């Protein structure tokens, strides 16, 4: 077995939504993946409440970091760097993670790496299947994102091919689950009901699949409306709603479009690897259909295990370790939480680069600097 002691030991912090994730990796080896979720605190509201998420991150941060260090069997002083999600995500939630990362990096005298949430979702696959092929096509599907991204260098070059123009796939799952009274979050529960339903029972629409539509963009708003109206019509007529068939037919409409467009993007770009990540990548039907279509097209499919698909600190640590390995510049101390950080910026390096991003966030810098360094 190769000696891994020379590989960078990096701690990653992820707080873009409602999961406080702390991961520790050595190179491409996962040592710890600690997560504290506030999903139960949001369930009664039927969606994530930003203020609730931010407060939950504050409470969970230090215990989760301590748990990860213990699980990895390393001391904080052994770390070679601290990576943190700088964006995109919920501004307040991101700020908790960025502030914590700055505090630990400053106190320990370690370099700080502000990284991109979406690029991290791609990089996490290195922990499961080894180094990413270059180029790699990535289909990222979650509650906040449905994107097709082409990566030739995960630390420096990630290009958007297509994205959702309205609802993300995960949002559509949540909303249909709500209409069916199945609770929140919708993804896992619809997946479960769909296994006992007929995916061909109801012909729901496939958005943006016409000859004149954008080849790689997604739209799930029309599908969501069509499903809701179908359910309402059944209830208005006093008929029972076949929940399992609705779940299966709706899910099929989503994964059919996702996989069809992803395979098409691979073929058009001449890329023979497809990586699927994000929370919806845990969906069992998406995995099966993607495998079938990739095999038929001669494309190698890489999907991390479900726990690594949802938001976690391991993915941030994985990208941070790759930054260290490739000698990328660390972030400045005035690194800001950027809720709309573009995927074309896999990380926010220092040496003046961070300042170009920061004009609209000066108040954030001042607040975080005051808290940490005064």
C-alpha positions as CSV (number, residue, x, y, z in Angstrom):
1,X,0.0,0.0,0.0
2,X,1.3,3.5,-0.9
3,X,2.6,5.7,1.9
4,X,-0.1,8.4,2.4
5,X,1.7,10.4,5.1
6,X,3.0,12.9,2.5
7,X,-0.5,13.6,1.2
8,X,-2.2,16.7,2.6
9,X,-4.3,16.4,5.7
10,X,-7.2,18.8,5.3
11,X,-10.4,19.5,7.4
12,X,-13.4,20.7,5.4
13,X,-16.4,22.7,6.8
14,X,-19.8,22.8,4.9
15,X,-22.7,25.0,6.0
16,X,-24.4,26.1,2.8
17,X,-27.8,24.9,3.8
18,X,-29.2,22.9,6.8
19,X,-26.3,20.3,7.3
20,X,-23.3,21.2,9.5
21,X,-20.7,19.0,7.8
22,X,-17.1,18.5,8.9
23,X,-14.9,16.1,7.0
24,X,-11.2,15.2,7.3
25,X,-9.3,13.7,4.4
26,X,-5.7,12.7,3.7
27,X,-5.1,13.1,0.0
28,X,-8.1,11.2,-1.5
29,X,-8.6,9.0,1.6
30,X,-11.6,9.8,3.8
31,X,-10.7,9.7,7.5
32,X,-13.8,11.3,9.1
33,X,-17.3,12.5,7.9
34,X,-19.3,14.1,10.8
35,X,-22.7,15.7,10.1
36,X,-25.2,17.4,12.3
37,X,-28.5,18.0,10.5
38,X,-31.1,20.5,11.4
39,X,-33.7,19.0,9.0
40,X,-36.1,18.1,11.8
41,X,-36.2,21.7,12.9
42,X,-37.3,22.8,9.4
43,X,-39.8,20.0,8.7
44,X,-42.7,21.7,10.5
45,X,-42.2,24.7,8.1
46,X,-42.1,22.5,5.0
47,X,-38.7,23.8,3.9
48,X,-35.4,25.2,5.1
49,X,-35.7,28.4,7.2
50,X,-32.4,30.4,6.8
51,X,-32.4,31.9,10.3
52,X,-33.1,28.5,11.9
53,X,-30.3,26.9,9.8
54,X,-27.7,29.6,10.8
55,X,-28.5,29.2,14.5
56,X,-28.3,25.4,14.3
57,X,-24.8,25.7,12.6
58,X,-23.6,27.9,15.4
59,X,-24.6,25.4,18.0
60,X,-23.3,22.4,16.1
61,X,-20.0,23.7,14.8
62,X,-17.5,23.1,17.6
63,X,-18.9,19.7,18.7
64,X,-19.0,18.5,15.1
65,X,-15.4,19.6,14.5
66,X,-14.3,17.8,17.7
67,X,-16.2,14.7,16.7
68,X,-14.5,14.6,13.3
69,X,-11.0,15.1,14.7
70,X,-11.7,12.2,17.2
71,X,-13.1,10.0,14.5
72,X,-10.0,10.7,12.2
73,X,-7.6,10.1,15.1
74,X,-5.7,13.3,14.4
75,X,-5.0,16.5,16.3
76,X,-6.0,19.9,15.0
77,X,-2.3,20.9,14.9
78,X,-1.6,18.0,12.5
79,X,-3.8,19.6,9.8
80,X,-2.2,21.0,6.6
81,X,-5.1,23.3,5.8
82,X,-8.7,24.2,6.5
83,X,-11.2,24.3,3.6
84,X,-14.7,25.8,3.8
85,X,-17.6,26.3,1.5
86,X,-17.5,30.0,0.6
87,X,-20.6,29.7,-1.7
88,X,-23.1,29.3,-3.2
89,X,-25.7,28.8,-0.5
90,X,-27.7,30.6,2.2
91,X,-25.7,33.8,3.1
92,X,-26.2,33.5,6.9
93,X,-25.4,29.8,7.0
94,X,-22.3,30.2,4.9
95,X,-21.1,33.0,7.1
96,X,-21.1,30.7,10.2
97,X,-18.9,28.2,8.4
98,X,-16.5,30.8,6.9
99,X,-16.1,32.5,10.3
100,X,-15.4,29.2,12.0
101,X,-12.9,28.2,9.4
102,X,-11.1,31.5,9.7
103,X,-11.0,31.2,13.5
104,X,-9.5,27.7,13.4
105,X,-7.1,28.5,10.6
106,X,-5.9,31.7,12.3
107,X,-5.6,30.0,15.7
108,X,-3.7,27.0,14.3
109,X,-1.6,29.0,11.8
110,X,-2.9,27.0,8.9
111,X,-3.8,28.1,5.3
112,X,-7.4,28.8,4.6
113,X,-9.2,27.6,1.4
114,X,-12.6,29.0,0.5
115,X,-14.1,26.6,-2.0
116,X,-17.1,26.3,-4.3
117,X,-20.0,24.1,-3.1
118,X,-20.7,22.7,-6.6
119,X,-17.1,21.9,-7.4
120,X,-16.9,20.1,-4.0
121,X,-19.9,17.9,-5.0
122,X,-17.9,16.8,-8.0
123,X,-14.6,16.4,-6.2
124,X,-16.1,14.1,-3.5
125,X,-16.1,11.2,-5.9
126,X,-12.3,11.0,-5.6
127,X,-12.9,9.7,-2.1
128,X,-14.8,6.8,-3.5
129,X,-13.4,6.0,-7.0
130,X,-9.9,7.6,-7.0
131,X,-8.7,10.7,-9.0
132,X,-11.2,12.3,-11.3
133,X,-10.6,11.8,-15.0
134,X,-10.0,15.0,-16.9
135,X,-12.3,16.0,-18.5
136,X,-15.3,14.8,-16.5
137,X,-18.9,15.7,-17.1
138,X,-20.9,16.2,-13.9
139,X,-24.6,16.2,-13.4
140,X,-25.4,17.9,-10.0
141,X,-28.9,17.5,-8.8
142,X,-30.1,18.7,-5.4
143,X,-32.7,20.9,-3.7
144,X,-30.9,24.0,-4.9
145,X,-29.2,23.0,-8.1
146,X,-29.7,21.1,-11.3
147,X,-26.6,21.6,-13.4
148,X,-24.5,20.1,-16.1
149,X,-20.8,21.0,-15.6
150,X,-17.7,20.2,-17.6
151,X,-14.5,20.0,-15.5
152,X,-11.1,19.8,-17.0
153,X,-9.4,20.7,-13.7
154,X,-11.5,20.6,-10.6
155,X,-9.3,23.2,-8.9
156,X,-9.3,25.8,-11.7
157,X,-11.6,25.0,-14.7
158,X,-15.3,24.1,-14.2
159,X,-17.6,25.2,-17.1
160,X,-21.4,25.4,-16.9
161,X,-23.0,23.5,-19.8
162,X,-26.6,23.7,-18.6
163,X,-28.7,24.5,-15.5
164,X,-32.3,24.7,-14.3
165,X,-34.2,27.8,-15.5
166,X,-36.7,27.5,-12.6
167,X,-37.2,24.8,-10.0
168,X,-34.3,22.5,-9.2
169,X,-35.1,18.8,-9.2
170,X,-34.9,18.5,-5.4
171,X,-37.4,21.4,-5.0
172,X,-39.8,19.6,-7.3
173,X,-39.6,16.5,-5.2
174,X,-40.3,18.5,-2.0
175,X,-43.3,20.3,-3.5
176,X,-44.9,17.1,-4.9
177,X,-44.3,15.4,-1.6
178,X,-46.1,18.3,0.1
179,X,-49.1,18.0,-2.3
180,X,-49.3,14.3,-1.6
181,X,-49.0,14.9,2.2
182,X,-45.9,12.8,2.4
183,X,-43.8,15.3,4.5
184,X,-40.4,16.9,4.1
185,X,-37.8,16.3,2.7
186,X,-39.6,14.9,-0.4
187,X,-36.8,13.1,-2.2
188,X,-36.4,9.9,0.0
189,X,-40.1,9.5,0.6
190,X,-41.1,9.8,-3.1
191,X,-38.3,7.3,-3.9
192,X,-39.7,4.9,-1.4
193,X,-43.3,5.1,-2.6
194,X,-42.3,5.1,-6.3
195,X,-40.7,1.6,-5.9
196,X,-44.2,0.2,-5.4
197,X,-45.8,2.3,-8.2
198,X,-46.0,2.1,-12.0
199,X,-43.7,4.7,-13.7
200,X,-45.8,4.5,-16.9
201,X,-49.2,4.9,-15.1
202,X,-49.5,8.6,-15.9
203,X,-47.9,10.5,-18.8
204,X,-46.5,13.6,-17.1
205,X,-44.6,16.1,-19.3
206,X,-40.9,16.2,-19.9
207,X,-39.7,19.8,-19.7
208,X,-37.4,21.4,-22.3
209,X,-37.1,18.3,-24.5
210,X,-38.4,19.7,-27.7
211,X,-36.2,20.2,-30.8
212,X,-36.0,24.0,-30.3
213,X,-35.4,23.8,-26.5
214,X,-32.0,24.5,-24.9
215,X,-30.2,21.1,-25.1
216,X,-28.7,21.0,-21.7
217,X,-31.0,23.2,-19.6
218,X,-33.6,21.9,-17.2
219,X,-37.2,23.0,-16.2
220,X,-39.3,21.2,-13.6
221,X,-41.8,24.0,-12.9
222,X,-44.2,22.8,-15.6
223,X,-44.0,19.2,-14.5
224,X,-44.6,20.2,-10.9
225,X,-47.7,22.2,-11.9
226,X,-49.0,19.3,-14.1
227,X,-48.6,16.8,-11.3
228,X,-50.3,19.1,-8.7
229,X,-53.2,19.7,-11.1
230,X,-53.6,16.0,-11.8
231,X,-53.8,15.3,-8.1
232,X,-56.3,18.2,-7.5
233,X,-58.6,17.0,-10.3
234,X,-58.7,13.5,-8.7
235,X,-59.5,14.9,-5.3
236,X,-62.1,17.3,-6.8
237,X,-63.8,14.3,-8.4
238,X,-63.9,12.5,-5.1
239,X,-61.5,9.8,-6.3
240,X,-58.6,8.3,-4.4
241,X,-55.2,9.5,-5.5
242,X,-53.0,6.6,-6.4
243,X,-50.0,7.9,-4.4
244,X,-47.5,5.2,-5.5
245,X,-48.3,5.6,-9.2
246,X,-48.1,9.4,-9.0
247,X,-44.8,9.2,-7.2
248,X,-43.4,6.7,-9.7
249,X,-44.6,8.6,-12.8
250,X,-43.4,11.9,-11.5
251,X,-40.0,10.5,-10.5
252,X,-39.7,8.9,-13.9
253,X,-40.4,12.2,-15.7
254,X,-37.6,13.9,-13.7
255,X,-34.9,11.2,-14.0
256,X,-35.7,10.6,-17.7
257,X,-34.9,14.2,-18.5
258,X,-31.9,14.4,-16.2
259,X,-30.2,11.3,-17.7
260,X,-31.1,12.0,-21.3
261,X,-29.6,15.5,-21.2
262,X,-26.5,14.3,-19.3
263,X,-25.7,11.5,-21.8
264,X,-26.3,14.0,-24.7
265,X,-23.9,16.5,-23.2
266,X,-21.2,13.8,-22.8
267,X,-21.7,12.7,-26.4
268,X,-21.7,16.3,-27.8
269,X,-18.5,17.2,-25.8
270,X,-16.7,14.0,-26.6
271,X,-16.4,13.1,-22.9
272,X,-16.5,9.4,-21.8
273,X,-17.0,9.9,-18.1
274,X,-20.2,11.1,-16.3
275,X,-20.2,11.8,-12.6
276,X,-23.6,12.3,-10.8
277,X,-23.6,14.2,-7.4
278,X,-25.9,16.2,-5.1
279,X,-28.6,15.1,-2.9
280,X,-30.9,13.8,-5.6
281,X,-28.1,11.5,-6.8
282,X,-29.1,9.3,-3.8
283,X,-32.3,8.5,-5.8
284,X,-32.4,4.8,-6.6
285,X,-34.2,5.2,-10.0
286,X,-31.8,7.9,-11.2
287,X,-28.9,5.6,-10.5
288,X,-30.4,2.7,-12.4
289,X,-31.5,4.7,-15.4
290,X,-28.2,6.6,-15.6
291,X,-26.3,3.3,-15.5
292,X,-28.5,1.8,-18.3
293,X,-28.1,4.9,-20.6
294,X,-24.4,5.3,-19.9
295,X,-23.7,1.6,-20.7
296,X,-25.6,1.9,-24.0
297,X,-23.6,5.1,-24.9
298,X,-20.2,3.7,-23.9
299,X,-19.9,6.2,-21.0
300,X,-18.3,5.3,-17.7
301,X,-20.6,6.3,-14.8
302,X,-19.3,7.4,-11.4
303,X,-21.7,8.0,-8.5
304,X,-20.5,8.3,-4.9
305,X,-22.4,6.4,-2.2
306,X,-25.6,8.2,-1.1
307,X,-24.0,9.6,2.2
308,X,-21.4,11.4,0.1
309,X,-24.0,12.8,-2.4
310,X,-25.9,14.9,0.2
311,X,-24.2,18.0,1.6
312,X,-21.2,16.9,3.8
313,X,-17.8,18.2,5.0
314,X,-15.9,15.4,3.3
315,X,-16.5,16.9,-0.1
316,X,-15.1,20.3,1.0
317,X,-12.1,18.6,2.5
318,X,-11.6,16.6,-0.7
319,X,-11.5,19.8,-2.8
320,X,-9.3,21.5,-0.2
321,X,-6.8,18.6,-0.3
322,X,-6.7,18.8,-4.1
323,X,-6.0,22.6,-3.8
324,X,-3.0,21.9,-1.6
325,X,-1.8,19.0,-3.8
326,X,-1.9,21.2,-6.9
327,X,-0.3,24.2,-5.1
328,X,-3.3,26.5,-5.5
329,X,-3.1,29.9,-3.6
330,X,-4.7,30.0,-0.2
331,X,-7.5,32.5,0.5
332,X,-7.0,35.9,2.1
333,X,-8.3,36.5,5.6
334,X,-11.0,38.7,4.2
335,X,-12.5,35.8,2.4
336,X,-16.3,36.4,2.3
337,X,-19.4,34.2,2.2
338,X,-20.7,34.7,-1.3
339,X,-24.2,33.3,-1.7
340,X,-24.0,33.4,-5.5
341,X,-20.4,32.4,-6.0
342,X,-20.3,31.2,-9.6
343,X,-19.2,27.6,-10.4
344,X,-16.6,29.0,-12.7
345,X,-14.7,29.9,-9.5
346,X,-13.9,26.5,-7.9
347,X,-12.1,28.4,-5.1
348,X,-11.5,31.9,-4.0
349,X,-7.7,32.5,-3.9
350,X,-6.0,35.4,-2.1
351,X,-3.4,37.8,-3.5
352,X,-5.9,40.4,-4.6
353,X,-8.2,37.9,-6.3
354,X,-10.6,37.8,-3.4
355,X,-10.8,41.5,-3.3
356,X,-12.4,41.6,-6.8
357,X,-15.3,39.6,-5.3
358,X,-15.6,41.4,-2.1
359,X,-16.9,44.9,-2.8
360,X,-20.5,44.0,-2.2
361,X,-19.5,42.1,1.0
362,X,-17.4,44.7,2.9
363,X,-19.8,44.6,5.8
364,X,-19.5,40.9,6.0
365,X,-15.7,41.2,6.1
366,X,-15.8,43.8,8.8
367,X,-18.1,41.9,11.0
368,X,-16.2,38.6,10.7
369,X,-12.8,40.3,11.2
370,X,-14.1,42.2,14.3
371,X,-15.4,39.0,15.8
372,X,-12.3,36.9,15.2
373,X,-9.3,39.1,15.4
374,X,-10.0,41.9,17.8
